[in-house]
Amino acid sequence: MWNHIRGPPYAHKNPNTGQVSYIHGSSQAQFVAETHIVLLFSITYVFLNSDSDAAVTLGMVLLHEAATSDLDVGKRKIMCVAGIGLVVLFFSWLLSVFRAKYHGYPYR
């Protein structure tokens, strides 16, 4: 609704460098693309039925199950690699969006 009322651009292209920004640099505004990114986080929430860090949580569960299950070694390795991949990918994605929105992060 905010996008409908305010009419923001989809993204911003820097005229000097040509770099496209999908996340607005201020916490007081947003681009339409930023809304779509939040939508992706929400879809992850719906399909995994957890909070926005659902993929990170699923990765931790896979790591735990790989370490404690009685499955054969091949399946445990696949679970371990999938778990590490989920944790690294989604946690870094979450931090990069947060860092783009709040420039003082990490707070030092």
C-alpha positions as CSV (number, residue, x, y, z in Angstrom):
1,M,0.0,0.0,0.0
2,W,2.9,2.3,0.8
3,N,4.2,1.9,-2.8
4,H,0.7,2.6,-4.2
5,I,0.3,5.8,-2.2
6,R,3.8,7.2,-2.5
7,G,4.6,6.0,-6.0
8,P,8.3,5.3,-5.5
9,P,10.6,4.1,-8.4
10,Y,11.3,0.4,-8.8
11,A,15.0,0.9,-8.2
12,H,17.7,3.6,-8.5
13,K,20.5,3.7,-11.0
14,N,23.5,5.9,-10.1
15,P,24.2,8.2,-13.0
16,N,27.9,8.3,-12.3
17,T,28.7,4.6,-11.8
18,G,25.7,3.0,-13.4
19,Q,25.2,0.8,-10.4
20,V,21.6,-0.2,-9.6
21,S,20.3,0.0,-6.0
22,Y,17.4,-2.1,-5.1
23,I,17.4,-1.1,-1.4
24,H,17.0,2.5,-0.4
25,G,19.8,3.9,1.7
26,S,17.4,5.4,4.2
27,S,15.1,3.8,6.7
28,Q,12.5,6.5,5.9
29,A,11.9,5.4,2.3
30,Q,11.9,2.3,0.1
31,F,11.9,1.2,-3.5
32,V,9.4,-1.2,-5.0
33,A,12.2,-3.8,-5.4
34,E,12.8,-3.6,-1.7
35,T,9.1,-4.6,-1.2
36,H,9.7,-7.6,-3.5
37,I,12.7,-8.6,-1.4
38,V,10.7,-8.5,1.8
39,L,8.0,-10.5,-0.1
40,L,10.6,-13.2,-0.7
41,F,11.4,-13.4,3.0
42,S,7.7,-13.7,3.7
43,I,7.3,-16.5,1.2
44,T,10.2,-18.3,2.9
45,Y,8.2,-17.8,6.1
46,V,5.0,-19.3,4.7
47,F,6.6,-22.3,3.1
48,L,8.8,-23.2,6.0
49,N,6.2,-22.2,8.6
50,S,8.7,-20.4,10.9
51,D,10.0,-16.8,11.4
52,S,12.0,-14.9,8.8
53,D,15.1,-16.8,9.7
54,A,13.3,-20.1,8.8
55,A,15.9,-21.2,6.3
56,V,18.7,-20.6,8.8
57,T,16.8,-22.6,11.4
58,L,16.2,-25.4,8.8
59,G,19.9,-25.4,8.1
60,M,20.8,-25.8,11.8
61,V,18.3,-28.6,12.1
62,L,19.8,-30.4,9.1
63,L,23.3,-30.0,10.6
64,H,22.1,-31.4,13.9
65,E,20.3,-34.3,12.3
66,A,23.4,-35.1,10.1
67,A,25.5,-35.3,13.2
68,T,23.2,-37.4,15.3
69,S,21.3,-39.7,12.9
70,D,22.0,-43.3,12.1
71,L,21.7,-42.8,8.3
72,D,24.4,-43.9,6.0
73,V,27.4,-41.6,5.5
74,G,26.4,-40.4,2.0
75,K,23.0,-39.1,3.2
76,R,24.6,-37.5,6.2
77,K,27.1,-35.7,4.1
78,I,24.3,-34.4,1.8
79,M,22.4,-33.2,4.9
80,C,25.5,-31.5,6.3
81,V,26.3,-29.7,3.0
82,A,22.7,-28.6,2.6
83,G,22.6,-27.3,6.2
84,I,25.8,-25.4,5.9
85,G,24.6,-24.0,2.5
86,L,21.3,-22.8,3.9
87,V,22.8,-21.2,7.0
88,V,25.5,-19.4,5.0
89,L,23.3,-18.3,2.2
90,F,20.3,-17.0,4.0
91,F,22.1,-15.5,7.0
92,S,24.4,-13.6,4.8
93,W,21.4,-12.5,2.7
94,L,19.6,-11.3,5.8
95,L,22.7,-9.4,7.1
96,S,23.3,-7.8,3.7
97,V,19.8,-6.4,3.5
98,F,20.0,-5.1,7.1
99,R,23.4,-3.6,6.5
100,A,22.2,-1.8,3.3
101,K,19.3,-0.3,5.3
102,Y,21.2,0.7,8.4
103,H,24.6,2.2,7.4
104,G,26.0,2.2,11.0
105,Y,25.9,-1.6,11.2
106,P,27.9,-3.3,12.6
107,Y,27.7,-1.0,15.5
108,R,31.2,-0.1,16.6
